[in-house]
Amino acid sequence: MKTGGFMFTILVTFLTVIADQITKYFVCINMDLGETIPVIKNVVHLTYIINPGAAFGLFPHQDVLFLGIVMILLLAFAWLRNRIPQKPVYFPLSIGLLLGGAVGNALDRCRIGGVVDFFDFRIWPIFNVADIAICIGVACIAFYFWRHD
């Protein structure tokens, strides 16, 4: 990855962390833990929870494990940054989304021992902006490797 691609990935990572932390901050200062605000009743709610685990609440209170995974992701990025393809543009974007989401949730784990979640669609576990970024990033990376050697 040339410097431009590296900087693009870093920018996406940074913007993802900022967006994630700002949304969580507003939830934390405007809602009580456990509070639910219907946006569209019985369809979309904002529900403020602290998730002590990973996706779907799996492996609760394993902060050292999760923080270790984030460190491995960051080290892998630093080590492999020159091998990350710049094209198609969605690939460095997806790396930035994955890293930004991982760092956003890691900041919560360091600060409060769990992850602030708030998007509640009532048919799916409650999630946040970092979770969205991670899912999009992983899906795009998988798509890339499906389409390329």
LINFEN-V54340 format. One record per helix or strand of 3 or more residues. SS is the DSSP state (h for helix, s for strand). FROM is the first residue (numbers start at 0). LEN is the number of residues. Records with the same first field share a line. If there is no record, write none. Layout:
# LINFEN-V54340
SS=FROM-LEN  FROM-LEN
This chain:
# LINFEN-V54340
h=2-28  54-3  62-21  88-24  128-19
s=35-5  43-8  114-6
